């Protein structure tokens, strides 16, 4: 479940990874660390941004 509050995407529940993105989060420890840290999530147009600690991930819809 999710909702948009202004320009911020608010997710409810636990964040998960998708096998469509990568083979395994074990091969990408920084992504696992970001997801485990309950990142700030925002949407800017077609870009979804996850930020936690000093890590930032941007996913662009194509």
N, CA, C and O atoms as a Maestro MAE file, in Angstrom:
{
 s_m_m2io_version
 :::
 2.0.0
}

f_m_ct {
 s_m_title
 :::
 protein
 m_atom[248] {
  # First column is atom index #
  i_m_mmod_type
  r_m_x_coord
  r_m_y_coord
  r_m_z_coord
  i_m_residue_number
  s_m_chain_name
  s_m_pdb_residue_name
  s_m_pdb_atom_name
  i_m_atomic_number
  :::
  1 25 0.847 -1.183 0.000 1 A "UNK " " N  " 7
  2 3 0.000 0.000 0.000 1 A "UNK " " CA " 6
  3 2 0.889 1.242 0.000 1 A "UNK " " C  " 6
  4 15 1.953 1.252 0.619 1 A "UNK " " O  " 8
  5 25 0.449 2.278 -0.691 2 A "UNK " " N  " 7
  6 3 1.182 3.537 -0.725 2 A "UNK " " CA " 6
  7 2 0.213 4.685 -0.937 2 A "UNK " " C  " 6
  8 15 -0.938 4.488 -1.325 2 A "UNK " " O  " 8
  9 25 0.702 5.884 -0.676 3 A "UNK " " N  " 7
  10 3 -0.074 7.083 -0.955 3 A "UNK " " CA " 6
  11 2 0.899 8.224 -1.238 3 A "UNK " " C  " 6
  12 15 2.023 8.222 -0.737 3 A "UNK " " O  " 8
  13 25 0.475 9.186 -2.029 4 A "UNK " " N  " 7
  14 3 1.275 10.370 -2.312 4 A "UNK " " CA " 6
  15 2 0.820 11.493 -1.386 4 A "UNK " " C  " 6
  16 15 -0.373 11.780 -1.288 4 A "UNK " " O  " 8
  17 25 1.770 12.122 -0.710 5 A "UNK " " N  " 7
  18 3 1.497 13.302 0.100 5 A "UNK " " CA " 6
  19 2 2.326 14.429 -0.497 5 A "UNK " " C  " 6
  20 15 3.519 14.542 -0.215 5 A "UNK " " O  " 8
  21 25 1.705 15.255 -1.314 6 A "UNK " " N  " 7
  22 3 2.450 16.274 -2.049 6 A "UNK " " CA " 6
  23 2 3.387 15.579 -3.020 6 A "UNK " " C  " 6
  24 15 2.939 14.824 -3.884 6 A "UNK " " O  " 8
  25 25 4.678 15.825 -2.887 7 A "UNK " " N  " 7
  26 3 5.675 15.185 -3.741 7 A "UNK " " CA " 6
  27 2 6.354 14.006 -3.049 7 A "UNK " " C  " 6
  28 15 7.362 13.502 -3.545 7 A "UNK " " O  " 8
  29 25 5.817 13.556 -1.905 8 A "UNK " " N  " 7
  30 3 6.428 12.460 -1.157 8 A "UNK " " CA " 6
  31 2 5.582 11.200 -1.274 8 A "UNK " " C  " 6
  32 15 4.369 11.239 -1.072 8 A "UNK " " O  " 8
  33 25 6.217 10.097 -1.597 9 A "UNK " " N  " 7
  34 3 5.557 8.801 -1.673 9 A "UNK " " CA " 6
  35 2 5.662 8.144 -0.307 9 A "UNK " " C  " 6
  36 15 6.768 7.863 0.155 9 A "UNK " " O  " 8
  37 25 4.539 7.893 0.346 10 A "UNK " " N  " 7
  38 3 4.514 7.260 1.660 10 A "UNK " " CA " 6
  39 2 4.137 5.796 1.499 10 A "UNK " " C  " 6
  40 15 3.055 5.474 1.009 10 A "UNK " " O  " 8
  41 25 5.037 4.910 1.914 11 A "UNK " " N  " 7
  42 3 4.784 3.477 1.836 11 A "UNK " " CA " 6
  43 2 4.331 2.972 3.188 11 A "UNK " " C  " 6
  44 15 4.845 3.401 4.222 11 A "UNK " " O  " 8
  45 25 3.366 2.058 3.185 12 A "UNK " " N  " 7
  46 3 2.887 1.440 4.413 12 A "UNK " " CA " 6
  47 2 3.360 0.003 4.431 12 A "UNK " " C  " 6
  48 15 3.287 -0.690 3.417 12 A "UNK " " O  " 8
  49 25 3.841 -0.448 5.567 13 A "UNK " " N  " 7
  50 3 4.310 -1.817 5.675 13 A "UNK " " CA " 6
  51 2 5.790 -1.924 5.364 13 A "UNK " " C  " 6
  52 15 6.501 -0.920 5.336 13 A "UNK " " O  " 8
  53 25 6.245 -3.124 5.134 14 A "UNK " " N  " 7
  54 3 7.655 -3.414 4.920 14 A "UNK " " CA " 6
  55 2 8.041 -3.228 3.465 14 A "UNK " " C  " 6
  56 15 7.311 -3.640 2.563 14 A "UNK " " O  " 8
  57 25 9.202 -2.600 3.236 15 A "UNK " " N  " 7
  58 3 9.719 -2.487 1.877 15 A "UNK " " CA " 6
  59 2 10.325 -3.817 1.470 15 A "UNK " " C  " 6
  60 15 10.900 -4.526 2.295 15 A "UNK " " O  " 8
  61 25 10.196 -4.144 0.217 16 A "UNK " " N  " 7
  62 3 10.763 -5.398 -0.288 16 A "UNK " " CA " 6
  63 2 11.554 -5.120 -1.551 16 A "UNK " " C  " 6
  64 15 11.375 -4.089 -2.200 16 A "UNK " " O  " 8
  65 25 12.421 -6.041 -1.885 17 A "UNK " " N  " 7
  66 3 13.133 -5.932 -3.158 17 A "UNK " " CA " 6
  67 2 12.393 -6.775 -4.187 17 A "UNK " " C  " 6
  68 15 11.532 -7.582 -3.837 17 A "UNK " " O  " 8
  69 25 12.724 -6.588 -5.426 18 A "UNK " " N  " 7
  70 3 12.082 -7.354 -6.481 18 A "UNK " " CA " 6
  71 2 13.132 -8.100 -7.292 18 A "UNK " " C  " 6
  72 15 14.207 -7.566 -7.564 18 A "UNK " " O  " 8
  73 25 12.830 -9.299 -7.665 19 A "UNK " " N  " 7
  74 3 13.762 -10.087 -8.460 19 A "UNK " " CA " 6
  75 2 13.905 -9.490 -9.861 19 A "UNK " " C  " 6
  76 15 14.855 -9.814 -10.573 19 A "UNK " " O  " 8
  77 25 12.998 -8.645 -10.253 20 A "UNK " " N  " 7
  78 3 13.085 -8.006 -11.553 20 A "UNK " " CA " 6
  79 2 14.235 -6.997 -11.579 20 A "UNK " " C  " 6
  80 15 14.812 -6.743 -12.637 20 A "UNK " " O  " 8
  81 25 14.568 -6.427 -10.431 21 A "UNK " " N  " 7
  82 3 15.631 -5.436 -10.354 21 A "UNK " " CA " 6
  83 2 17.012 -6.082 -10.383 21 A "UNK " " C  " 6
  84 15 17.893 -5.628 -11.113 21 A "UNK " " O  " 8
  85 25 17.204 -7.122 -9.606 22 A "UNK " " N  " 7
  86 3 18.525 -7.743 -9.530 22 A "UNK " " CA " 6
  87 2 18.385 -9.216 -9.151 22 A "UNK " " C  " 6
  88 15 17.341 -9.644 -8.658 22 A "UNK " " O  " 8
  89 25 19.433 -9.974 -9.383 23 A "UNK " " N  " 7
  90 3 19.391 -11.400 -9.058 23 A "UNK " " CA " 6
  91 2 19.236 -11.638 -7.568 23 A "UNK " " C  " 6
  92 15 18.446 -12.482 -7.147 23 A "UNK " " O  " 8
  93 25 19.990 -10.894 -6.768 24 A "UNK " " N  " 7
  94 3 19.962 -11.107 -5.324 24 A "UNK " " CA " 6
  95 2 20.470 -9.863 -4.611 24 A "UNK " " C  " 6
  96 15 21.451 -9.254 -5.037 24 A "UNK " " O  " 8
  97 25 19.803 -9.486 -3.526 25 A "UNK " " N  " 7
  98 3 20.301 -8.353 -2.753 25 A "UNK " " CA " 6
  99 2 21.599 -8.711 -2.042 25 A "UNK " " C  " 6
  100 15 22.298 -7.823 -1.555 25 A "UNK " " O  " 8
  101 25 21.933 -10.001 -1.975 26 A "UNK " " N  " 7
  102 3 23.209 -10.409 -1.379 26 A "UNK " " CA " 6
  103 2 24.385 -9.881 -2.200 26 A "UNK " " C  " 6
  104 15 25.466 -9.656 -1.655 26 A "UNK " " O  " 8
  105 25 24.187 -9.684 -3.491 27 A "UNK " " N  " 7
  106 3 25.254 -9.167 -4.345 27 A "UNK " " CA " 6
  107 2 25.304 -7.641 -4.326 27 A "UNK " " C  " 6
  108 15 26.196 -7.035 -4.920 27 A "UNK " " O  " 8
  109 25 24.345 -7.029 -3.644 28 A "UNK " " N  " 7
  110 3 24.273 -5.571 -3.557 28 A "UNK " " CA " 6
  111 2 24.043 -5.168 -2.104 28 A "UNK " " C  " 6
  112 15 22.940 -4.737 -1.765 28 A "UNK " " O  " 8
  113 25 25.044 -5.292 -1.238 29 A "UNK " " N  " 7
  114 3 24.839 -5.027 0.185 29 A "UNK " " CA " 6
  115 2 24.384 -3.597 0.493 29 A "UNK " " C  " 6
  116 15 23.703 -3.382 1.496 29 A "UNK " " O  " 8
  117 25 24.737 -2.628 -0.331 30 A "UNK " " N  " 7
  118 3 24.296 -1.262 -0.055 30 A "UNK " " CA " 6
  119 2 22.786 -1.113 -0.251 30 A "UNK " " C  " 6
  120 15 22.152 -0.339 0.467 30 A "UNK " " O  " 8
  121 25 22.202 -1.831 -1.199 31 A "UNK " " N  " 7
  122 3 20.752 -1.785 -1.367 31 A "UNK " " CA " 6
  123 2 20.074 -2.434 -0.168 31 A "UNK " " C  " 6
  124 15 19.088 -1.907 0.348 31 A "UNK " " O  " 8
  125 25 20.591 -3.569 0.275 32 A "UNK " " N  " 7
  126 3 20.037 -4.239 1.451 32 A "UNK " " CA " 6
  127 2 20.125 -3.326 2.666 32 A "UNK " " C  " 6
  128 15 19.174 -3.231 3.442 32 A "UNK " " O  " 8
  129 25 21.260 -2.654 2.835 33 A "UNK " " N  " 7
  130 3 21.453 -1.732 3.957 33 A "UNK " " CA " 6
  131 2 20.458 -0.572 3.878 33 A "UNK " " C  " 6
  132 15 19.895 -0.169 4.896 33 A "UNK " " O  " 8
  133 25 20.243 -0.043 2.693 34 A "UNK " " N  " 7
  134 3 19.296 1.058 2.520 34 A "UNK " " CA " 6
  135 2 17.879 0.618 2.874 34 A "UNK " " C  " 6
  136 15 17.179 1.324 3.600 34 A "UNK " " O  " 8
  137 25 17.449 -0.533 2.374 35 A "UNK " " N  " 7
  138 3 16.097 -1.021 2.652 35 A "UNK " " CA " 6
  139 2 15.907 -1.333 4.132 35 A "UNK " " C  " 6
  140 15 14.828 -1.098 4.678 35 A "UNK " " O  " 8
  141 25 16.936 -1.855 4.786 36 A "UNK " " N  " 7
  142 3 16.847 -2.194 6.208 36 A "UNK " " CA " 6
  143 2 16.789 -0.953 7.088 36 A "UNK " " C  " 6
  144 15 16.330 -1.030 8.227 36 A "UNK " " O  " 8
  145 25 17.242 0.179 6.587 37 A "UNK " " N  " 7
  146 3 17.306 1.406 7.380 37 A "UNK " " CA " 6
  147 2 16.021 2.242 7.296 37 A "UNK " " C  " 6
  148 15 16.013 3.402 7.706 37 A "UNK " " O  " 8
  149 25 14.947 1.665 6.773 38 A "UNK " " N  " 7
  150 3 13.681 2.396 6.612 38 A "UNK " " CA " 6
  151 2 13.929 3.728 5.918 38 A "UNK " " C  " 6
  152 15 13.800 4.783 6.539 38 A "UNK " " O  " 8
  153 25 14.284 3.693 4.633 39 A "UNK " " N  " 7
  154 3 14.692 4.899 3.924 39 A "UNK " " CA " 6
  155 2 13.570 5.909 3.730 39 A "UNK " " C  " 6
  156 15 12.385 5.576 3.771 39 A "UNK " " O  " 8
  157 25 13.983 7.149 3.518 40 A "UNK " " N  " 7
  158 3 13.044 8.168 3.079 40 A "UNK " " CA " 6
  159 2 12.766 7.858 1.613 40 A "UNK " " C  " 6
  160 15 13.690 7.590 0.846 40 A "UNK " " O  " 8
  161 25 11.508 7.895 1.231 41 A "UNK " " N  " 7
  162 3 11.122 7.559 -0.138 41 A "UNK " " CA " 6
  163 2 10.403 8.755 -0.737 41 A "UNK " " C  " 6
  164 15 9.463 9.281 -0.142 41 A "UNK " " O  " 8
  165 25 10.844 9.185 -1.915 42 A "UNK " " N  " 7
  166 3 10.143 10.266 -2.593 42 A "UNK " " CA " 6
  167 2 10.103 10.016 -4.091 42 A "UNK " " C  " 6
  168 15 10.922 9.282 -4.643 42 A "UNK " " O  " 8
  169 25 9.146 10.634 -4.722 43 A "UNK " " N  " 7
  170 3 8.985 10.505 -6.162 43 A "UNK " " CA " 6
  171 2 9.173 11.877 -6.784 43 A "UNK " " C  " 6
  172 15 8.579 12.858 -6.338 43 A "UNK " " O  " 8
  173 25 10.006 11.941 -7.819 44 A "UNK " " N  " 7
  174 3 10.206 13.160 -8.588 44 A "UNK " " CA " 6
  175 2 9.962 12.796 -10.057 44 A "UNK " " C  " 6
  176 15 10.855 12.286 -10.733 44 A "UNK " " O  " 8
  177 25 8.770 13.058 -10.533 45 A "UNK " " N  " 7
  178 3 8.418 12.667 -11.898 45 A "UNK " " CA " 6
  179 2 8.459 11.160 -12.043 45 A "UNK " " C  " 6
  180 15 7.742 10.449 -11.339 45 A "UNK " " O  " 8
  181 25 9.292 10.662 -12.953 46 A "UNK " " N  " 7
  182 3 9.422 9.222 -13.174 46 A "UNK " " CA " 6
  183 2 10.543 8.602 -12.347 46 A "UNK " " C  " 6
  184 15 10.934 7.461 -12.591 46 A "UNK " " O  " 8
  185 25 11.061 9.341 -11.375 47 A "UNK " " N  " 7
  186 3 12.169 8.847 -10.564 47 A "UNK " " CA " 6
  187 2 11.712 8.584 -9.134 47 A "UNK " " C  " 6
  188 15 11.109 9.452 -8.504 47 A "UNK " " O  " 8
  189 25 11.997 7.395 -8.625 48 A "UNK " " N  " 7
  190 3 11.754 7.019 -7.243 48 A "UNK " " CA " 6
  191 2 13.099 7.066 -6.533 48 A "UNK " " C  " 6
  192 15 14.058 6.436 -6.980 48 A "UNK " " O  " 8
  193 25 13.178 7.803 -5.434 49 A "UNK " " N  " 7
  194 3 14.445 8.004 -4.727 49 A "UNK " " CA " 6
  195 2 14.336 7.439 -3.316 49 A "UNK " " C  " 6
  196 15 13.421 7.777 -2.565 49 A "UNK " " O  " 8
  197 25 15.290 6.568 -2.968 50 A "UNK " " N  " 7
  198 3 15.402 6.024 -1.613 50 A "UNK " " CA " 6
  199 2 16.656 6.613 -0.987 50 A "UNK " " C  " 6
  200 15 17.731 6.558 -1.583 50 A "UNK " " O  " 8
  201 25 16.527 7.181 0.218 51 A "UNK " " N  " 7
  202 3 17.667 7.779 0.899 51 A "UNK " " CA " 6
  203 2 17.688 7.299 2.338 51 A "UNK " " C  " 6
  204 15 16.679 7.369 3.040 51 A "UNK " " O  " 8
  205 25 18.848 6.808 2.776 52 A "UNK " " N  " 7
  206 3 19.030 6.398 4.174 52 A "UNK " " CA " 6
  207 2 20.506 6.536 4.509 52 A "UNK " " C  " 6
  208 15 21.374 6.114 3.745 52 A "UNK " " O  " 8
  209 25 20.775 7.133 5.665 53 A "UNK " " N  " 7
  210 3 22.161 7.371 6.085 53 A "UNK " " CA " 6
  211 2 22.872 8.126 4.963 53 A "UNK " " C  " 6
  212 15 22.367 9.164 4.534 53 A "UNK " " O  " 8
  213 25 23.985 7.669 4.482 54 A "UNK " " N  " 7
  214 3 24.701 8.346 3.393 54 A "UNK " " CA " 6
  215 2 24.452 7.673 2.044 54 A "UNK " " C  " 6
  216 15 25.172 7.931 1.080 54 A "UNK " " O  " 8
  217 25 23.433 6.809 1.972 55 A "UNK " " N  " 7
  218 3 23.158 6.069 0.744 55 A "UNK " " CA " 6
  219 2 21.947 6.648 0.027 55 A "UNK " " C  " 6
  220 15 20.975 7.054 0.663 55 A "UNK " " O  " 8
  221 25 22.011 6.684 -1.289 56 A "UNK " " N  " 7
  222 3 20.911 7.184 -2.105 56 A "UNK " " CA " 6
  223 2 20.768 6.293 -3.337 56 A "UNK " " C  " 6
  224 15 21.744 6.030 -4.040 56 A "UNK " " O  " 8
  225 25 19.554 5.836 -3.589 57 A "UNK " " N  " 7
  226 3 19.263 5.016 -4.763 57 A "UNK " " CA " 6
  227 2 18.202 5.725 -5.576 57 A "UNK " " C  " 6
  228 15 17.217 6.216 -5.024 57 A "UNK " " O  " 8
  229 25 18.393 5.783 -6.882 58 A "UNK " " N  " 7
  230 3 17.401 6.369 -7.780 58 A "UNK " " CA " 6
  231 2 16.974 5.316 -8.801 58 A "UNK " " C  " 6
  232 15 17.805 4.691 -9.460 58 A "UNK " " O  " 8
  233 25 15.671 5.139 -8.913 59 A "UNK " " N  " 7
  234 3 15.098 4.196 -9.864 59 A "UNK " " CA " 6
  235 2 14.253 5.008 -10.843 59 A "UNK " " C  " 6
  236 15 13.325 5.705 -10.432 59 A "UNK " " O  " 8
  237 25 14.567 4.922 -12.125 60 A "UNK " " N  " 7
  238 3 13.873 5.710 -13.141 60 A "UNK " " CA " 6
  239 2 12.983 4.794 -13.974 60 A "UNK " " C  " 6
  240 15 13.441 3.804 -14.544 60 A "UNK " " O  " 8
  241 25 11.691 5.151 -14.029 61 A "UNK " " N  " 7
  242 3 10.759 4.379 -14.845 61 A "UNK " " CA " 6
  243 2 11.031 4.677 -16.319 61 A "UNK " " C  " 6
  244 15 11.155 5.835 -16.716 61 A "UNK " " O  " 8
  245 25 11.122 3.628 -17.113 62 A "UNK " " N  " 7
  246 3 11.398 3.811 -18.531 62 A "UNK " " CA " 6
  247 2 10.293 3.234 -19.373 62 A "UNK " " C  " 6
  248 15 10.355 3.297 -20.601 62 A "UNK " " O  " 8
  :::
 }
 m_bond[247] {
  # First column is bond index #
  i_m_from
  i_m_to
  i_m_order
  :::
  1 1 2 1
  2 2 3 1
  3 3 4 2
  4 3 5 1
  5 5 6 1
  6 6 7 1
  7 7 8 2
  8 7 9 1
  9 9 10 1
  10 10 11 1
  11 11 12 2
  12 11 13 1
  13 13 14 1
  14 14 15 1
  15 15 16 2
  16 15 17 1
  17 17 18 1
  18 18 19 1
  19 19 20 2
  20 19 21 1
  21 21 22 1
  22 22 23 1
  23 23 24 2
  24 23 25 1
  25 25 26 1
  26 26 27 1
  27 27 28 2
  28 27 29 1
  29 29 30 1
  30 30 31 1
  31 31 32 2
  32 31 33 1
  33 33 34 1
  34 34 35 1
  35 35 36 2
  36 35 37 1
  37 37 38 1
  38 38 39 1
  39 39 40 2
  40 39 41 1
  41 41 42 1
  42 42 43 1
  43 43 44 2
  44 43 45 1
  45 45 46 1
  46 46 47 1
  47 47 48 2
  48 47 49 1
  49 49 50 1
  50 50 51 1
  51 51 52 2
  52 51 53 1
  53 53 54 1
  54 54 55 1
  55 55 56 2
  56 55 57 1
  57 57 58 1
  58 58 59 1
  59 59 60 2
  60 59 61 1
  61 61 62 1
  62 62 63 1
  63 63 64 2
  64 63 65 1
  65 65 66 1
  66 66 67 1
  67 67 68 2
  68 67 69 1
  69 69 70 1
  70 70 71 1
  71 71 72 2
  72 71 73 1
  73 73 74 1
  74 74 75 1
  75 75 76 2
  76 75 77 1
  77 77 78 1
  78 78 79 1
  79 79 80 2
  80 79 81 1
  81 81 82 1
  82 82 83 1
  83 83 84 2
  84 83 85 1
  85 85 86 1
  86 86 87 1
  87 87 88 2
  88 87 89 1
  89 89 90 1
  90 90 91 1
  91 91 92 2
  92 91 93 1
  93 93 94 1
  94 94 95 1
  95 95 96 2
  96 95 97 1
  97 97 98 1
  98 98 99 1
  99 99 100 2
  100 99 101 1
  101 101 102 1
  102 102 103 1
  103 103 104 2
  104 103 105 1
  105 105 106 1
  106 106 107 1
  107 107 108 2
  108 107 109 1
  109 109 110 1
  110 110 111 1
  111 111 112 2
  112 111 113 1
  113 113 114 1
  114 114 115 1
  115 115 116 2
  116 115 117 1
  117 117 118 1
  118 118 119 1
  119 119 120 2
  120 119 121 1
  121 121 122 1
  122 122 123 1
  123 123 124 2
  124 123 125 1
  125 125 126 1
  126 126 127 1
  127 127 128 2
  128 127 129 1
  129 129 130 1
  130 130 131 1
  131 131 132 2
  132 131 133 1
  133 133 134 1
  134 134 135 1
  135 135 136 2
  136 135 137 1
  137 137 138 1
  138 138 139 1
  139 139 140 2
  140 139 141 1
  141 141 142 1
  142 142 143 1
  143 143 144 2
  144 143 145 1
  145 145 146 1
  146 146 147 1
  147 147 148 2
  148 147 149 1
  149 149 150 1
  150 150 151 1
  151 151 152 2
  152 151 153 1
  153 153 154 1
  154 154 155 1
  155 155 156 2
  156 155 157 1
  157 157 158 1
  158 158 159 1
  159 159 160 2
  160 159 161 1
  161 161 162 1
  162 162 163 1
  163 163 164 2
  164 163 165 1
  165 165 166 1
  166 166 167 1
  167 167 168 2
  168 167 169 1
  169 169 170 1
  170 170 171 1
  171 171 172 2
  172 171 173 1
  173 173 174 1
  174 174 175 1
  175 175 176 2
  176 175 177 1
  177 177 178 1
  178 178 179 1
  179 179 180 2
  180 179 181 1
  181 181 182 1
  182 182 183 1
  183 183 184 2
  184 183 185 1
  185 185 186 1
  186 186 187 1
  187 187 188 2
  188 187 189 1
  189 189 190 1
  190 190 191 1
  191 191 192 2
  192 191 193 1
  193 193 194 1
  194 194 195 1
  195 195 196 2
  196 195 197 1
  197 197 198 1
  198 198 199 1
  199 199 200 2
  200 199 201 1
  201 201 202 1
  202 202 203 1
  203 203 204 2
  204 203 205 1
  205 205 206 1
  206 206 207 1
  207 207 208 2
  208 207 209 1
  209 209 210 1
  210 210 211 1
  211 211 212 2
  212 211 213 1
  213 213 214 1
  214 214 215 1
  215 215 216 2
  216 215 217 1
  217 217 218 1
  218 218 219 1
  219 219 220 2
  220 219 221 1
  221 221 222 1
  222 222 223 1
  223 223 224 2
  224 223 225 1
  225 225 226 1
  226 226 227 1
  227 227 228 2
  228 227 229 1
  229 229 230 1
  230 230 231 1
  231 231 232 2
  232 231 233 1
  233 233 234 1
  234 234 235 1
  235 235 236 2
  236 235 237 1
  237 237 238 1
  238 238 239 1
  239 239 240 2
  240 239 241 1
  241 241 242 1
  242 242 243 1
  243 243 244 2
  244 243 245 1
  245 245 246 1
  246 246 247 1
  247 247 248 2
  :::
 }
}
